[in-house]
Amino acid sequence: MSASNPPTEPEPEPRGRTCDFCGDLVLAVRRVALDHEYDRLQKAHRELYACSACFETKERQRLGLNRR
């Protein structure tokens, strides 16, 4: 290494997880896996994780609370 090219620090890894619905990087994600007649623990599937806003929207749809 020469004096004109000091070592560079690597870019820090982004903290958090990406929402599978909107793509935002967030510190916490949510997922419903088991609720009354809803069971995603026994069925093979791709797990999807949602930020709080997407989770609330998806949960209202799942529970039939959204008007269409």
C-alpha positions in Angstrom: 0.0 0.0 0.0 1.2 3.5 -0.7 0.7 6.6 1.4 -1.5 8.1 -1.3 -4.0 5.2 -1.1 -5.0 4.5 2.5 -7.1 1.4 3.1 -10.8 2.0 2.9 -13.4 0.8 5.3 -15.9 -1.6 3.9 -19.5 -0.3 3.6 -21.5 -1.3 6.7 -24.2 -4.0 6.1 -27.7 -2.5 6.1 -29.4 -3.2 9.3 -32.8 -4.7 9.3 -34.8 -6.7 6.9 -36.6 -6.0 3.6 -40.4 -6.0 3.5 -41.4 -8.6 1.0 -44.4 -6.5 0.0 -43.2 -2.9 -0.4 -39.4 -3.5 -0.5 -38.6 -1.0 2.4 -35.7 -1.8 4.7 -37.1 -1.9 8.2 -35.8 -2.9 11.6 -38.6 -5.2 12.4 -40.9 -7.4 10.2 -44.1 -9.3 11.1 -45.7 -12.5 9.9 -48.9 -14.4 10.9 -48.2 -18.2 10.8 -51.0 -19.6 13.0 -54.4 -18.2 13.9 -57.6 -20.2 14.3 -58.2 -21.8 10.9 -55.1 -20.1 9.4 -52.0 -22.4 9.6 -48.8 -21.7 7.7 -46.7 -23.9 9.9 -47.6 -27.2 8.4 -47.8 -26.2 4.7 -44.7 -25.8 2.6 -44.6 -22.3 1.2 -42.4 -19.3 0.7 -42.4 -17.3 3.9 -43.2 -13.6 3.4 -42.4 -10.9 6.0 -44.1 -7.5 6.1 -43.3 -4.1 7.6 -45.9 -2.8 10.1 -47.8 -0.9 7.5 -48.0 -3.8 5.0 -48.8 -6.2 7.8 -51.8 -4.2 8.9 -53.1 -3.9 5.4 -52.6 -7.7 4.7 -54.1 -8.6 8.1 -57.3 -6.5 7.4 -57.6 -8.3 4.1 -57.0 -11.7 5.7 -59.7 -11.0 8.3 -62.1 -9.6 5.7 -62.1 -6.1 7.3 -61.3 -4.2 4.1 -64.0 -2.9 1.9 -63.6 -3.9 -1.8 
